[in-house]
Each structure stands twice: as C-alpha cells, then as structure tokens.
Amino acid sequence: MSFLEQYNYWVVIFLMMSGFYIVIAHGNLVKKLMGLTIFQTSVFILYISISKVIGGTAPILDDKYNVYSNPLPHVLILTAIVVGVATTALGLALAVRIKEAYGTIEEDVIQEKDLQQEGSTE
C-alpha cells in the first residue's frame, strides 16, 4: 500500500497527536477544549474511513447492486458529532463561569488561587 492509499489514516494520526499535544501542553482551558475537539474530529474521520466499502453503494435493494456500504457507522458518527458539539458548548459555558469566578482561565493560576483559599481557611 502506498502513502496515498493510506492518506486518511495519516491525517487521523496527525490530528489525533495534534489534539493530544494541545491538551497536554497548554494550561488555557479554552485551548484544552479545542484540543479535545480536534482529537474528537480525528476519531470521526477514522471511523468513517474504516467503514467505507470500495465499490459499495447506499443500501438500496436493487438487482443492479451487489456491494453495499453499511450506514450504521455514519449514523453513529452523526450522533457523536451532535454529542461533541453539546459537550464543547458545555465546556465553553463552564470556562466562562470559571473566568467569572477566578478572573482567568489559566489552569495554573486557578490552582494557585484554590490553594491560597484553602490555606486561608485553615
């Protein structure tokens, strides 16, 4: 198999590692959410790439067609996209609430403020 035949899988690997790196390397909560979204997109592309049947058609019963593509992975990915958008919206809403409460969305600063607050209550 050549590189071009496996192009989708190379894109998946690049997006997955990019998203993972963004989540690990950045302390900004919005950047972490975007990294998770990129990672999630790579999983969508992976499942759609795996489910493609070469020469397959939509599952329409007709004597002309012998090879069908399974529509279930595509339906599951559509559902996952909706769940992903809702999860991202919830995460962004929480980031806004954290910004209002702490004045920042940087993870290190939030942890420092929490530790200072715990130290002052003891």
NUGULO-398630 format. One record per residue: residue number from 1; residue in one letter; x, y, z negated of N, C-alpha, C in turn. Coordinates in steps of 0.1 Angstrom, whole numbers, plus 2048, in hexadecimal, padded with zeros to 3 digits. Each point is the difference from the previous one (the first is absolute). Layout:
<rs>
<NUM; "A"; <X; Y; Z>; <X; Y; Z>; <X; Y; Z>>,
...
</rs>
This chain:
<rs>
<1; "M"; <808; 7F4; 800>; <7F8; 80C; 800>; <809; 80C; 800>>,
<2; "S"; <7FC; 80A; 808>; <808; 80C; 801>; <7FB; 80B; 7F6>>,
<3; "F"; <807; 80A; 7FF>; <7FC; 80B; 7F7>; <7F3; 806; 804>>,
<4; "L"; <7FD; 802; 80C>; <7F3; 806; 805>; <7F4; 7F7; 7FD>>,
<5; "E"; <802; 7F3; 800>; <7F6; 7F7; 7FC>; <7FC; 801; 7F1>>,
<6; "Q"; <809; 803; 7F8>; <7FE; 801; 7F2>; <800; 80F; 7FB>>,
<7; "Y"; <7FD; 809; 809>; <800; 80E; 7FD>; <7F6; 804; 7F4>>,
<8; "N"; <7F4; 7FA; 800>; <7F7; 803; 7F5>; <806; 7FC; 7F3>>,
<9; "Y"; <807; 7F5; 7FF>; <805; 7FB; 7F3>; <80C; 809; 7FC>>,
<10; "W"; <808; 806; 809>; <80A; 809; 7FC>; <7FA; 80D; 7FB>>,
<11; "V"; <7F5; 805; 806>; <7F9; 80B; 7FB>; <7FB; 7FE; 7F2>>,
<12; "V"; <7FA; 7F4; 7FE>; <7FB; 7FC; 7F3>; <80B; 801; 7F5>>,
<13; "I"; <80C; 7FA; 804>; <80B; 800; 7F6>; <805; 80E; 7FD>>,
<14; "F"; <801; 808; 80B>; <804; 80E; 7FD>; <7F6; 808; 7F8>>,
<15; "L"; <7F3; 7FF; 803>; <7F6; 807; 7F8>; <800; 7FB; 7F2>>,
<16; "M"; <801; 7F3; 7FE>; <7FF; 7FA; 7F3>; <80C; 804; 7F7>>,
<17; "M"; <80B; 800; 806>; <80C; 804; 7F8>; <800; 80F; 7FE>>,
<18; "S"; <7FC; 808; 809>; <7FF; 80E; 7FE>; <7F6; 804; 7F5>>,
<19; "G"; <7F4; 7FA; 800>; <7F7; 802; 7F6>; <805; 7FC; 7F2>>,
<20; "F"; <806; 7F4; 800>; <805; 7FB; 7F3>; <80B; 80A; 7FB>>,
<21; "Y"; <809; 804; 809>; <80B; 80A; 7FC>; <7FA; 80D; 7FA>>,
<22; "I"; <7F5; 805; 807>; <7FA; 80C; 7FB>; <7FA; 7FE; 7F2>>,
<23; "V"; <7FA; 7F5; 7FE>; <7FA; 7FE; 7F3>; <80B; 7FF; 7F5>>,
<24; "I"; <80B; 7F9; 803>; <80B; 7FE; 7F6>; <808; 80D; 7FE>>,
<25; "A"; <803; 807; 80B>; <80A; 80B; 7FF>; <7FB; 80D; 7FB>>,
<26; "H"; <7F3; 803; 802>; <7FA; 80D; 7FD>; <7F9; 800; 7F3>>,
<27; "G"; <801; 80B; 7F8>; <7F8; 801; 7F4>; <7F4; 808; 801>>,
<28; "N"; <7FE; 806; 80C>; <7F3; 808; 802>; <7F5; 7F6; 803>>,
<29; "L"; <7F5; 802; 7F9>; <7F5; 7F6; 800>; <7F9; 800; 80E>>,
<30; "V"; <7FF; 80C; 807>; <7FA; 800; 80D>; <809; 7F9; 80A>>,
<31; "K"; <80D; 801; 7FF>; <809; 7F9; 809>; <7FF; 7F1; 7FD>>,
<32; "K"; <7FE; 7FC; 7F4>; <7FE; 7F2; 7FD>; <7F3; 7FB; 806>>,
<33; "L"; <7F6; 808; 800>; <7F3; 7FB; 806>; <802; 7FF; 80F>>,
<34; "M"; <807; 809; 806>; <802; 800; 80F>; <809; 7F4; 803>>,
<35; "G"; <80A; 7FC; 7F8>; <808; 7F4; 802>; <7F7; 7F4; 7FF>>,
<36; "L"; <7F7; 7FF; 7F7>; <7F7; 7F5; 7FF>; <7F7; 7FF; 80C>>,
<37; "T"; <7FC; 80B; 805>; <7F7; 801; 80C>; <808; 7FA; 80C>>,
<38; "I"; <80D; 804; 802>; <808; 7FB; 80B>; <802; 7F1; 7FE>>,
<39; "F"; <803; 7FC; 7F4>; <801; 7F1; 7FE>; <7F3; 7F9; 803>>,
<40; "Q"; <7F5; 805; 7FD>; <7F3; 7FA; 803>; <7FE; 7FF; 80F>>,
<41; "T"; <803; 80B; 807>; <7FF; 800; 80E>; <808; 7F5; 807>>,
<42; "S"; <80C; 7FE; 7FA>; <808; 7F5; 806>; <7FA; 7F2; 7FE>>,
<43; "V"; <7F9; 7FE; 7F5>; <7F9; 7F4; 7FE>; <7F4; 7FE; 80A>>,
<44; "F"; <7F9; 80B; 803>; <7F6; 800; 80A>; <805; 7FC; 80D>>,
<45; "I"; <80B; 806; 804>; <806; 7FD; 80D>; <804; 7F1; 801>>,
<46; "L"; <806; 7FB; 7F5>; <804; 7F2; 7FF>; <7F5; 7F7; 802>>,
<47; "Y"; <7F5; 802; 7F9>; <7F4; 7F7; 802>; <7FA; 800; 80E>>,
<48; "I"; <7FF; 80C; 805>; <7FB; 802; 80E>; <809; 7F9; 80A>>,
<49; "S"; <80D; 801; 7FE>; <80A; 7FA; 809>; <7FF; 7F1; 7FF>>,
<50; "I"; <7FF; 7FB; 7F4>; <7FF; 7F1; 7FF>; <7F3; 7FB; 806>>,
<51; "S"; <7F5; 807; 7FF>; <7F3; 7FB; 804>; <7FE; 801; 80F>>,
<52; "K"; <809; 807; 808>; <7FE; 801; 80E>; <803; 7F3; 807>>,
<53; "V"; <7F6; 7FB; 808>; <802; 7F4; 808>; <803; 804; 80F>>,
<54; "I"; <80B; 7FC; 805>; <803; 804; 80E>; <7F7; 7F9; 809>>,
<55; "G"; <7F9; 809; 808>; <7F6; 7FB; 80A>; <7F2; 7FE; 7FA>>,
<56; "G"; <7FF; 803; 7F3>; <7F3; 7FE; 7F9>; <7F7; 80C; 803>>,
<57; "T"; <7F3; 7FD; 800>; <7F6; 80A; 802>; <7F7; 801; 7F4>>,
<58; "A"; <7F7; 80A; 800>; <7F7; 801; 7F5>; <7F7; 7F3; 800>>,
<59; "P"; <7FC; 7FC; 7F4>; <7F9; 7F4; 7FF>; <7F1; 801; 806>>,
<60; "I"; <800; 800; 80D>; <7F3; 801; 807>; <7FE; 7F2; 807>>,
<61; "L"; <7F5; 7FA; 7FD>; <7FE; 7F2; 806>; <7FD; 802; 80F>>,
<62; "D"; <809; 7FB; 808>; <7FE; 801; 80E>; <809; 7F4; 806>>,
<63; "D"; <7FC; 7FB; 80B>; <808; 7F5; 806>; <80D; 805; 806>>,
<64; "K"; <801; 80C; 803>; <80C; 806; 806>; <80C; 800; 7F6>>,
<65; "Y"; <7FD; 801; 7F3>; <80A; 802; 7F6>; <802; 7F3; 7F8>>,
<66; "N"; <80D; 7FD; 7FE>; <804; 7F4; 7F8>; <807; 803; 7F3>>,
<67; "V"; <808; 80B; 801>; <808; 804; 7F4>; <7FA; 80D; 7FA>>,
<68; "Y"; <7FE; 7FF; 7F3>; <7FA; 80B; 7F9>; <809; 805; 7F5>>,
<69; "S"; <7FF; 80D; 7FD>; <807; 806; 7F5>; <7F7; 7FF; 7F4>>,
<70; "N"; <805; 7FD; 7F4>; <7F8; 800; 7F4>; <7FE; 80E; 7FB>>,
<71; "P"; <7F3; 804; 7FF>; <7FD; 80E; 7FC>; <802; 803; 7F1>>,
<72; "L"; <801; 7F5; 7F8>; <800; 801; 7F1>; <80C; 809; 7FB>>,
<73; "P"; <80C; 7FE; 805>; <80B; 808; 7FB>; <7FE; 80F; 803>>,
<74; "H"; <7FA; 803; 80C>; <7FD; 80E; 803>; <7F6; 806; 7F7>>,
<75; "V"; <7F6; 7F8; 7FD>; <7F5; 805; 7F6>; <806; 802; 7F2>>,
<76; "L"; <809; 7F7; 7FC>; <806; 802; 7F3>; <809; 80C; 7FF>>,
<77; "I"; <807; 803; 80B>; <808; 80C; 801>; <7F8; 80C; 7FF>>,
<78; "L"; <7F5; 800; 807>; <7F7; 80C; 7FF>; <7FB; 802; 7F2>>,
<79; "T"; <7FD; 7F6; 7F9>; <7FC; 801; 7F2>; <80C; 805; 7F8>>,
<80; "A"; <80C; 7FB; 802>; <80B; 804; 7F9>; <804; 80F; 802>>,
<81; "I"; <7FD; 804; 80C>; <802; 80F; 803>; <7F7; 808; 7F8>>,
<82; "V"; <7F3; 7FC; 7FF>; <7F7; 808; 7F8>; <804; 800; 7F1>>,
<83; "V"; <804; 7F4; 7FB>; <805; 7FF; 7F2>; <80C; 809; 7FE>>,
<84; "G"; <809; 7FF; 80A>; <80C; 808; 7FF>; <7FE; 80F; 800>>,
<85; "V"; <7F6; 805; 808>; <7FD; 80E; 800>; <7FA; 804; 7F3>>,
<86; "A"; <7F7; 7F8; 7FA>; <7FA; 803; 7F3>; <80A; 800; 7F5>>,
<87; "T"; <80A; 7F6; 801>; <80A; 7FF; 7F6>; <809; 80D; 800>>,
<88; "T"; <804; 804; 80D>; <808; 80C; 801>; <7F9; 80C; 7FB>>,
<89; "A"; <7F3; 801; 803>; <7F8; 80C; 7FB>; <800; 800; 7F1>>,
<90; "L"; <7FE; 7F4; 7FA>; <800; 800; 7F1>; <80E; 803; 7FB>>,
<91; "G"; <80B; 7FB; 806>; <80D; 804; 7FC>; <803; 80F; 801>>,
<92; "L"; <7FB; 806; 80B>; <802; 80E; 801>; <7F8; 808; 7F6>>,
<93; "A"; <7F4; 7FB; 7FD>; <7F8; 807; 7F6>; <807; 7FF; 7F2>>,
<94; "L"; <806; 7F4; 7FD>; <807; 7FF; 7F4>; <80C; 809; 800>>,
<95; "A"; <807; 802; 80B>; <80C; 808; 801>; <7FB; 80F; 7FD>>,
<96; "V"; <7F5; 804; 805>; <7FB; 80D; 7FD>; <7FD; 802; 7F2>>,
<97; "R"; <7FA; 7F6; 7FA>; <7FD; 801; 7F1>; <80D; 800; 7F8>>,
<98; "I"; <80A; 7F8; 804>; <80C; 800; 7F9>; <807; 80E; 801>>,
<99; "K"; <7FF; 806; 80C>; <806; 80D; 802>; <7FA; 80A; 7F7>>,
<100; "E"; <7F2; 7FF; 7FF>; <7F9; 80A; 7F7>; <804; 7FE; 7F1>>,
<101; "A"; <802; 7F3; 7FC>; <803; 7FD; 7F2>; <80F; 803; 7FD>>,
<102; "Y"; <809; 7FD; 808>; <80E; 801; 7FD>; <807; 80C; 807>>,
<103; "G"; <7FA; 805; 80B>; <806; 80B; 807>; <80A; 7FB; 80B>>,
<104; "T"; <802; 7F3; 802>; <809; 7FB; 809>; <7FB; 7F2; 805>>,
<105; "I"; <806; 7FB; 80B>; <7FD; 7F2; 804>; <80D; 7F8; 801>>,
<106; "E"; <80A; 805; 7FA>; <80D; 7F9; 800>; <800; 7F6; 7F4>>,
<107; "E"; <803; 7F4; 803>; <7FF; 7F5; 7F6>; <809; 802; 7F4>>,
<108; "D"; <80C; 805; 802>; <80A; 802; 7F6>; <7FB; 80B; 7F6>>,
<109; "V"; <7FB; 80B; 805>; <7FB; 80B; 7F8>; <7F4; 7FC; 7F8>>,
<110; "I"; <7F7; 7F8; 806>; <7F4; 7FB; 7F9>; <805; 7F7; 7F4>>,
<111; "Q"; <809; 7F7; 802>; <805; 7F7; 7F6>; <807; 808; 7F4>>,
<112; "E"; <807; 80A; 804>; <807; 808; 7F6>; <7F5; 808; 7F7>>,
<113; "K"; <7F6; 805; 807>; <7F5; 807; 7F8>; <7F9; 7F6; 7F7>>,
<114; "D"; <7FE; 7F4; 805>; <7F9; 7F6; 7F7>; <809; 7FD; 7F4>>,
<115; "L"; <80D; 7FE; 802>; <809; 7FD; 7F5>; <801; 80B; 7F6>>,
<116; "Q"; <800; 80D; 805>; <800; 80B; 7F7>; <7F3; 801; 7F8>>,
<117; "Q"; <7F5; 7FD; 807>; <7F3; 800; 7F9>; <7FF; 7F5; 7F5>>,
<118; "E"; <806; 7F4; 803>; <800; 7F6; 7F6>; <809; 803; 7F5>>,
<119; "G"; <80B; 807; 803>; <80A; 803; 7F5>; <7FA; 80B; 7F7>>,
<120; "S"; <7F8; 809; 805>; <7FB; 80B; 7F8>; <7F4; 7FB; 7F7>>,
<121; "T"; <7F9; 7F5; 804>; <7F5; 7FB; 7F8>; <805; 7F7; 7F5>>,
<122; "E"; <80C; 7FB; 800>; <805; 7F7; 7F5>; <805; 808; 7F4>>,
</rs>
